[in-house]
Amino acid sequence: MDYKDILDGISEEITSLSPEDSMLNLRVYKNNIFNLNIDLFKKNYPAVFSYLGERNFIFFVRKLLMDEGVKSPNINVFIKSFTMFLEKNKGMHKDENLLELSKIDKLWSYNLSEVTVRKGMFKFWSQLIGGHTPVAEINRSEVEIVFSYEVNGSRYLSAK
Amino acid sequence: MQLQVKLLEKNALLKGSQKIEGVGLGLRFPHFDDILNNKTGSPWFEVITEDFLEEGPHHKKLLQLREVAPIVFHSIGLNVGGVQEFDKDYLSAFKKLYNKFQPQYISDHLCWSAHNGTYHHDLLPVPYTHEGLSNAVSRVNYIQDYFSRPLVLENITSYLDYKNSDFTEIEFLKELSKKTGCKLLLDITNVIINHKNNNEPTKKYFDDFPVENVVYCHVSGVKATEGSTLIIDAHNSAYGFNEDVLIKKYFKNMPILIERDANIPTLAELEEERLRLKEGIGGL
């Protein structure tokens, strides 16, 4: 078996992400990869995590990993693709809140300048981030722009 | 704002001759402000290259840090042991960072981490065969030519045991170093974990390691993973395998870096660990 064949076999096995089927030692790598992704997505999409709860959140991250795979050495490229993935899979989750929360999370985590969402969504996001049950009313026919700004070296978000 | 950043860059270049020495810390974002406020005596810092691939306020902070302390870059994405083409965008972004921050060293791991277009973002062991060596030599040479400087390679933990190896890990590292001029980063804890997982003593490994090629060492800690019979290199606690005793014996006066990537404590707690290690190895 040549060098590339060895790498082919291992790569294929660990990409399958099904720990129950694998040898103990490959399971270590599968768990590492899976846990790394879950941790990074949780860190960068805190409102989505809070909105979905652990189990549903893991479902979506796993689906993204299985459907798209990580195609860049810069893992942030993959993490940022979550919003696009939720947009693409809108037919499956049918939840506009989920998509817009991910947009605001991404704005916050990746120092972006602004995103457009339905009016009330920023308040909804803020309540989730603050650990409260979101009660903000979402206006389906109007939009707001959520933007980031800096004061004395600290970043803030606001909506207009 | 642009002028301020330009001035910082200029100052950073002036400090480029500083050398790493003593016990340093890995730079982690939760500690950034405390570090800039002098809440650690760490004389140098290791920076994860991938943390800075995205532009942002953290770049300005790193330039500030660079004014007062030497840094090294440590990467996980070069895929030295892989066979797929290098990602040109990644290399170009890496080089830009190198030129901007001028770290003393750039390092990655002796491993493969991507294959057939998929990036695993984990460190997979290289089969120590003649073909593996020839592949690694050619890729290390490519990277060194690209950056016009030696690459530093770190030994990893391995949970795989390849059949039909032509070399031991040390033989492989020695050959690779000899053929490319690359330097080595010895992760002392990784060596201990590999040997503990295989119920082997570490003495021969440390006796045989080509210490003359080592530019600095890593230590980290592991808290046992529930339900696992293997020790996993989790970087989730303070060092705890008497690494200080080994450093005193084999790597005295070598720069040492404490790594922590999970269960990240306060900077004050890390500083305590740093001082404990410093004292343990004889007050470098």
Interface residues (C-beta under 8 A of the other chain):
Chain A: D2 Y3 K4 I6 L7 D8 I10 S11 I14 T15 L24 N25 L26 V28 Y29 N32 I33 L36 N37 G69 V70 K71 S72 P73 N74 I75 N76 F78 Y110 N111 E150 G153 R155
Chain B: E50 L53 E54 E55 G56 P57 G77 L78 N79 G82 V83 D87 Y90 A93 W112 S113 A114 H115 N116 G117 T118 Y119 H120 H121 D122 L124 P127 T129 E131 G132 N135 Y159 L160 D161 Y162 S228 T229 L230 I232
